Amino acid sequence: GNSVTQMEGPVTLSEEAFLTINCTYTATGYPSLFWYVQYPGEGLQLLLKATKADDKGSNKGFEATYRKETTSFHLEKGSVQVSDSAVYFCALRKSSASKIIFGSGTRLSIRP
Amino acid sequence: DVKVTQSSRYLVKRTGEKVFLECVQDMDHENMFWYRQDPGLGLRLIYFSYDVKMKEKGDIPEGYSVSREKKERFSLILESASTNQTSMYLCASSLQGRARTLQPQHFGDGTRLSIL
């Protein structure tokens, strides 16, 4: 079946460190891929998306590239800030379904 | 910007009560969803709807029902609330979209429900 696997948290980094949160997926066809962010006490917000192989989604300094050969969509940021502390969810949507499949989430904490 | 509005941020109810959680979206989206979010379990889909009066069970529908009488509104109903339904409930909506231009879901801020 379709699934999303992302790295276990929590991830703790110092401010200005480089961030990678790994995400791999299992799906047939051409799913769209998303990263969502959830700040404390809030709902999920779409961070970035990619709809086809080799697409790069980017927003707020975050980037992720749709790699079909490795079925991955890793989230990266060159220099994290305290305000990036949140839970990050990787997700996919299959072409033939309305549902989105979410990973289990990765909690990120940034130390000043 | 898409706006998904959940009627309450915090709600406290008693065991056995019938509880209604309301969600409204303002972008004419066909699809609407209800999730619950619990520590260590991520997001779990309860029910979703792809059209007015249409509904489909998600992964954990037991103890819940839904209603979609109008396109913009999707209600989650706890028929007889129990303590194990204490959770954060998230509503979301999305366009149907065409293949290869699939649209993301847009979320409300969540309702933190406590059943005493």
Interface residues (C-beta under 8 A of the other chain):
Chain A: Y30 P31 S32 F34 Y36 E42 G43 L44 Q45 L46 K49 T51 K52 F89 A91 R93 S95 S96 S98 K99 I100 F102 G103 S104 G105
Chain B: V4 Q6 E30 N31 F33 L41 G42 L43 L45 F48 Y50 G58 L90 A92 S94 Q96 A99 R100 T101 L102 Q103 P104 Q105 H106 F107 G108 D109 G110
